[in-house]
């Protein structure tokens, strides 16, 4: 019984290490990320692509209320997986930091700098009693001085830089697909195709344009842009990934 009580203490406290050096609440936060729908990021020399699965659970729900891709600054976009409310808090933080940098230094914030400011904030919630870790992972994509960058934030507060990555549901399968098909010679259009194909690989090889979110940050213009449903449908049709009417009804 005493051993069980000790285990529960490690289990409940976000600031207490277990005897084997684990923070259980951080690990549970990672499990919350896995319950979120998938988000994909692909980096190429021509820019960065973000693609997200934004399936609507009910036809009564307004599509515009489902937000998984966000603009943090003109040259930075962020995709999320996990608890939406937690993501909103971190997105707001990112936007404030980006605006503060513009006002204070009269220049755009670096992608790496913004990522580390976010992860520093996340990490504080693993050291403060009475607070829980953020149950969300972010993909931060941007271009700084013509160089595309792609980062992931972890609930532990650790930043990782990637060439291509997936977070959320089916991460093992989507990551395996990216590892098999990614090439550093991809153009931006090819990266869009790879991101869509990766999402389709865990969705019966078919996607509806309204169930997908797409955004790019072009290396040449250094501008974040969200693609419309019509543009997304065109990309899906070109790669024979467009779901037909029967697929949509199912």
C-alpha positions in Angstrom: 0.0 0.0 0.0 2.8 2.4 0.8 4.4 1.7 -2.5 1.1 2.5 -4.3 0.8 5.8 -2.4 4.4 6.8 -3.4 3.6 5.9 -7.0 0.5 8.2 -6.9 2.6 11.0 -5.6 5.0 10.8 -8.5 2.0 10.3 -10.8 0.2 13.5 -9.7 3.0 15.9 -9.2 4.2 17.6 -12.3 7.4 18.8 -10.5 8.4 15.5 -8.8 10.7 13.1 -10.5 10.0 9.4 -10.1 12.8 7.1 -8.8 13.6 6.2 -12.4 13.9 9.9 -13.5 10.5 10.4 -15.2 8.0 13.2 -15.0 4.7 11.4 -15.4 2.6 14.5 -16.1 4.8 15.4 -19.0 4.5 11.9 -20.4 0.7 12.2 -20.0 0.8 15.5 -21.8 2.5 13.7 -24.7 -0.3 11.2 -24.7 -2.8 14.1 -25.0 -0.9 15.2 -28.1 -1.3 11.8 -29.7 -5.1 12.1 -29.3 -5.1 15.2 -31.5 -5.6 14.9 -35.3 -2.4 14.8 -37.3 -0.3 17.9 -38.4 2.5 17.7 -40.9 5.5 20.0 -41.6 7.8 19.7 -44.6 10.9 21.9 -45.2 12.4 22.4 -48.6 14.9 24.9 -50.1 11.8 26.7 -51.6 10.0 27.2 -48.3 8.0 25.3 -45.7 4.6 23.6 -45.9 2.1 22.9 -43.1 -0.8 20.5 -43.6 -3.3 19.5 -41.0 -6.2 17.1 -40.6 -9.2 19.2 -39.6 -12.0 16.8 -39.9 -15.4 18.1 -38.6 -17.1 15.8 -36.1 -20.6 17.0 -37.0 -22.2 18.7 -40.0 -23.7 21.2 -37.6 -20.3 22.6 -36.6 -19.0 25.7 -38.3 -15.8 24.9 -40.2 -14.3 28.3 -39.5 -14.3 27.5 -35.7 -11.8 24.6 -36.2 -8.4 26.3 -36.2 -5.2 24.2 -36.4 -3.0 26.5 -38.5 -2.2 30.0 -37.2 -0.3 33.0 -38.4 2.2 34.1 -35.8 3.9 36.8 -38.0 4.2 37.6 -41.7 7.0 35.0 -42.1 6.0 32.4 -39.5 3.1 29.9 -39.3 2.2 27.4 -36.6 0.3 24.2 -36.7 -0.9 22.3 -33.6 -1.9 18.9 -32.3 -3.4 18.2 -28.9 -5.5 20.4 -26.6 -6.8 23.3 -28.7 -7.2 25.6 -25.7 -3.6 25.0 -24.7 -2.5 25.7 -28.3 -4.4 29.0 -28.3 -2.5 30.2 -25.2 0.9 29.4 -26.9 -0.2 31.0 -30.2 -1.2 34.2 -28.4 2.2 34.1 -26.6 4.0 33.7 -30.0 2.1 36.6 -31.5 2.9 38.9 -28.6 6.6 38.0 -28.7 6.7 38.6 -32.4 5.1 42.0 -32.1 7.3 43.0 -29.1 10.4 42.1 -31.2 9.2 44.4 -34.0 8.5 47.3 -31.7 11.7 46.9 -29.7 14.2 46.1 -32.4 12.3 47.2 -35.5 12.9 43.8 -37.1 11.1 40.5 -37.5 11.8 37.9 -34.9 13.9 34.8 -35.9 12.1 31.5 -36.2 14.6 29.8 -33.8 14.3 32.7 -31.3 10.5 32.5 -31.3 10.6 28.7 -30.9 12.9 28.9 -27.9 10.8 31.6 -26.2 7.8 29.4 -26.5 9.6 26.3 -25.2 11.1 28.3 -22.3 7.5 29.2 -21.4 6.4 25.6 -21.7 9.3 24.4 -19.6 8.3 26.6 -16.7 5.1 24.7 -16.3 7.1 21.5 -15.5 8.8 23.3 -12.5 5.9 25.1 -10.9 3.6 23.4 -8.4 -0.1 23.8 -8.9 0.2 24.0 -12.7 0.1 21.3 -15.3 2.2 20.9 -18.5 0.7 22.1 -21.9 -1.0 19.1 -23.6 -0.1 20.3 -27.1 2.7 20.1 -29.6 3.4 22.9 -32.1 5.0 22.8 -35.5 6.6 26.2 -36.1 7.5 27.0 -39.7 9.1 30.1 -41.1 11.7 31.7 -43.2 14.5 33.9 -41.8 17.0 35.6 -44.1 15.9 33.4 -47.0 16.5 30.2 -45.0 13.4 28.0 -44.3 13.2 26.6 -40.8 11.0 24.0 -39.2 10.7 23.3 -35.5 8.7 21.2 -33.1 7.8 22.1 -29.5 7.4 19.2 -27.0 5.3 19.3 -23.7 8.6 19.0 -21.8 9.7 22.4 -23.2 12.3 20.9 -25.6 12.7 22.4 -29.2 13.6 20.1 -32.1 14.5 21.2 -35.6 13.3 19.0 -38.5 13.4 18.6 -42.2 10.0 17.0 -42.1 7.8 15.9 -39.2 4.4 14.8 -38.0 2.7 15.3 -34.7 -0.6 14.1 -33.4 -2.5 10.9 -34.2 -0.8 8.1 -36.1 2.6 9.8 -35.7 4.5 6.5 -36.1 2.9 5.8 -39.5 3.1 9.3 -40.8 6.7 9.7 -39.7 7.6 6.4 -41.4 6.0 7.6 -44.6 7.9 10.9 -44.5 11.2 9.1 -43.8 10.6 6.9 -46.9 9.5 9.6 -49.3 11.2 12.8 -48.2 13.9 14.3 -50.4 15.9 17.5 -49.8 15.6 18.3 -53.6 11.8 18.8 -53.3 10.3 22.0 -54.7 7.6 23.8 -52.7 4.9 22.3 -54.8 6.4 18.8 -54.3 6.4 19.4 -50.5 2.7 20.2 -50.7 2.2 16.9 -52.5 4.2 15.0 -49.9 2.4 16.6 -47.0 -1.0 15.7 -48.5 0.1 12.2 -49.4 1.3 11.7 -45.9 -2.1 12.7 -44.5 -3.9 10.5 -47.0 -1.7 7.5 -46.1 -3.6 7.3 -42.8 -7.0 8.3 -44.2 -7.7 5.6 -46.7 -5.7 7.4 -49.4 -8.4 10.0 -49.9 -9.0 13.5 -48.5 -11.8 16.0 -48.7 -10.5 19.6 -49.3 -12.7 21.0 -46.5 -11.1 18.4 -44.1 -7.6 19.6 -44.8 -5.7 22.8 -43.9 -2.8 23.9 -46.0 -0.3 26.8 -45.6 3.1 27.7 -47.0 5.9 30.1 -46.1 7.7 30.8 -49.4 11.5 31.2 -49.2 11.5 33.9 -51.9 8.7 36.1 -50.6 9.1 35.1 -46.9 5.4 35.4 -46.6 3.0 33.0 -44.8 -0.1 32.1 -46.8 -3.0 29.9 -46.2 -4.3 28.0 -49.2 -8.0 28.1 -50.1 -10.3 25.1 -50.4 -10.2 25.5 -54.1 -6.4 25.4 -54.2 -6.3 22.5 -51.8 -8.8 20.6 -54.0 -6.6 21.2 -57.1 -3.6 19.8 -55.3 -5.6 16.7 -54.2 -7.0 16.1 -57.7 -3.6 16.4 -59.3 -2.3 13.6 -57.0 -5.5 11.5 -57.2 -6.2 11.9 -53.5 -9.5 13.6 -53.8 -12.3 11.8 -51.9 -15.5 11.2 -53.9 -19.0 11.7 -52.7 -19.3 8.2 -51.2 -16.2 8.7 -49.2 -17.5 12.0 -47.8 -20.8 10.4 -46.7 -18.9 7.7 -44.8 
